[in-house]
């Protein structure tokens, strides 16, 4: 291949072969306590064809000072108010020029050598989604490793049946051109914009190249959106999937209702356990209205399972 004939955004020959351009966006807002570690985990990759963009939502802590500390290594950054995480990601996407794209949130990390591993997988299967493993960690250390596997359209849609399905957004690198063709991520989704993105990409016929090594570390902490707003997070996925067209995977209205009822029961139970009695009762009522049979089966199943565990422990 004659590298001189390729656009600058496509590849660089560093003497080790052709390295595709990888664009990384970090959306950030008031997470200065984690931001520097995140930036360093990306810049320290030493990847020869990296495009790095930071989109800050107008932080009022010392995030901007941290960004300025590394700005000579950052291709573009801005700190201004936005409409939330998805909007920040889309602002970054608009400026990206690479072949491969991912966003790494301001509290997550790239593993050493991750970008080279992604590039090598891309060279083997150009144009595919590249998905690797993710380590989940907190202040006590790593407590779980999610191994990328079985990422098919059917498993994303009928996720309740997908026993071997495992996926983590920070460890998923996608063709930028395909994402731009979709118009970026959906800004009306607060939690499932990444899940929706994967479904839409798989609908386009893209395949997933799995690589069996950890690419990212996902930080779990009380201030993260996923942890701090768990109830809303659990309830967004089914309506999002149900509202999509051309899924090419059959799901009946009855199945959708039952799956949402299951999640409403789960969230309602957690509300009751933490003493939010009125909220818990309302959620259980919503579950019953959504799927009376599904709710009764879910509640009875949980009661039976609890009785079995109690008997076993006795």
Secondary structure, 3 states (H helix, E strand, C coil): CCHHHCCCCCEEECCCCEEECEEEEEEECCCHHHHHHHHHHHHCCCCCCEEEEEEECCCCCCHHHHHHHCHHHCCEEEECCCCCHHHHHHHHHHHCCCCEEEECCCCCEECCCHHHHHHHHHHHCCCCEEEEEEEEEECCEEEEEECCECCCHHHHHCHHHCCCCECCHHHEEEEHHHHHHCCCCCCCCCCCHHHHHHHHHHHCCCCEEEEEEEEEEEECCCCCHHHHCHHHHHHHHHHHHHCCCCCCCCCCHHHHHHHHHHHHHHHHHHHHHCCCHHHHHHHHHHHHHHCHHHHHHHHHHHHHHHHHHHHHHC
